[in-house]
Amino acid sequence: DLFGSVEPLLPSLREDGVAVWVLGAGPYPEGVVALQELLDAASEELQPEEVWEPEDMNDTCLYIFTSGTTGLPKAARVSHLKAIMCLSFYELVGASSKDVVYLALPLYHMAGSLLGIVGCLGIGERRWASRGCFWGVFWG
């Protein structure tokens, strides 16, 4: 249970306005969002489109946490527009569900997750991800 390593930081996180979400068996202190409880209580029915449609395509869709290559680790903001662009990329280059995409990037990389997963899902492609970094084989 990794929550124990975060729990001592809760007061300072609250002061900074950081919401803490946890997936796993509780109980958790007040103010911690227990994601499993929300999932269990969620309806199976689809919500009307206007409920989940973004007001502005430049609004934040998701955050990808960087490793800090150019500085300290941080959350990189990805807009709805950028996510839709990645979803549409393979269609733009003429790929179809008959193609197989070899995914050499790790899934925690922005291009690996958005292009490798979201992009492939956009047109129903199959993808093959390597278990390690085989750059010599890939470029050889």
Contacts in CASP RR format, 6 or more apart in sequence:
PFRMAT RR
TARGET T0000
AUTHOR 0000-0000-0000
METHOD contacts of the structure
MODEL  1
DLFGSVEPLLPSLREDGVAVWVLGAGPYPEGVVALQELLDAASEELQPEE
VWEPEDMNDTCLYIFTSGTTGLPKAARVSHLKAIMCLSFYELVGASSKDV
VYLALPLYHMAGSLLGIVGCLGIGERRWASRGCFWGVFWG
3 22 0 8 1.000
3 28 0 8 1.000
6 13 0 8 1.000
6 20 0 8 1.000
7 29 0 8 1.000
10 20 0 8 1.000
10 29 0 8 1.000
10 32 0 8 1.000
13 20 0 8 1.000
14 31 0 8 1.000
19 33 0 8 1.000
20 31 0 8 1.000
20 32 0 8 1.000
20 33 0 8 1.000
21 32 0 8 1.000
21 33 0 8 1.000
21 35 0 8 1.000
22 28 0 8 1.000
22 32 0 8 1.000
22 33 0 8 1.000
22 34 0 8 1.000
22 35 0 8 1.000
23 35 0 8 1.000
23 36 0 8 1.000
24 34 0 8 1.000
24 35 0 8 1.000
24 36 0 8 1.000
25 36 0 8 1.000
26 34 0 8 1.000
27 34 0 8 1.000
28 34 0 8 1.000
54 61 0 8 1.000
54 80 0 8 1.000
56 80 0 8 1.000
57 79 0 8 1.000
57 80 0 8 1.000
57 81 0 8 1.000
57 84 0 8 1.000
58 79 0 8 1.000
58 80 0 8 1.000
58 81 0 8 1.000
59 79 0 8 1.000
59 80 0 8 1.000
60 77 0 8 1.000
60 78 0 8 1.000
60 79 0 8 1.000
60 80 0 8 1.000
61 78 0 8 1.000
61 79 0 8 1.000
61 80 0 8 1.000
61 82 0 8 1.000
61 83 0 8 1.000
62 78 0 8 1.000
62 83 0 8 1.000
63 75 0 8 1.000
63 76 0 8 1.000
63 77 0 8 1.000
63 78 0 8 1.000
64 75 0 8 1.000
64 76 0 8 1.000
64 78 0 8 1.000
64 108 0 8 1.000
64 110 0 8 1.000
64 113 0 8 1.000
64 114 0 8 1.000
65 73 0 8 1.000
65 74 0 8 1.000
65 75 0 8 1.000
65 76 0 8 1.000
66 73 0 8 1.000
66 74 0 8 1.000
66 75 0 8 1.000
66 76 0 8 1.000
67 73 0 8 1.000
68 74 0 8 1.000
76 110 0 8 1.000
78 110 0 8 1.000
78 114 0 8 1.000
82 114 0 8 1.000
83 114 0 8 1.000
83 118 0 8 1.000
86 114 0 8 1.000
86 115 0 8 1.000
86 118 0 8 1.000
86 119 0 8 1.000
87 118 0 8 1.000
87 119 0 8 1.000
87 121 0 8 1.000
87 122 0 8 1.000
88 119 0 8 1.000
88 122 0 8 1.000
89 115 0 8 1.000
89 119 0 8 1.000
90 99 0 8 1.000
90 101 0 8 1.000
90 119 0 8 1.000
90 120 0 8 1.000
90 122 0 8 1.000
90 123 0 8 1.000
90 125 0 8 1.000
91 122 0 8 1.000
91 123 0 8 1.000
95 101 0 8 1.000
95 123 0 8 1.000
95 125 0 8 1.000
96 123 0 8 1.000
96 125 0 8 1.000
97 123 0 8 1.000
97 124 0 8 1.000
97 125 0 8 1.000
97 126 0 8 1.000
99 125 0 8 1.000
99 126 0 8 1.000
100 125 0 8 1.000
100 126 0 8 1.000
100 127 0 8 1.000
100 128 0 8 1.000
101 116 0 8 1.000
101 120 0 8 1.000
101 125 0 8 1.000
101 126 0 8 1.000
101 127 0 8 1.000
101 128 0 8 1.000
102 127 0 8 1.000
102 128 0 8 1.000
102 130 0 8 1.000
102 138 0 8 1.000
103 112 0 8 1.000
103 116 0 8 1.000
103 127 0 8 1.000
103 128 0 8 1.000
103 129 0 8 1.000
103 130 0 8 1.000
104 130 0 8 1.000
104 133 0 8 1.000
104 134 0 8 1.000
104 135 0 8 1.000
104 138 0 8 1.000
105 111 0 8 1.000
105 112 0 8 1.000
105 115 0 8 1.000
105 116 0 8 1.000
106 112 0 8 1.000
107 113 0 8 1.000
107 116 0 8 1.000
107 117 0 8 1.000
107 129 0 8 1.000
116 127 0 8 1.000
117 127 0 8 1.000
119 125 0 8 1.000
120 126 0 8 1.000
120 127 0 8 1.000
130 138 0 8 1.000
END
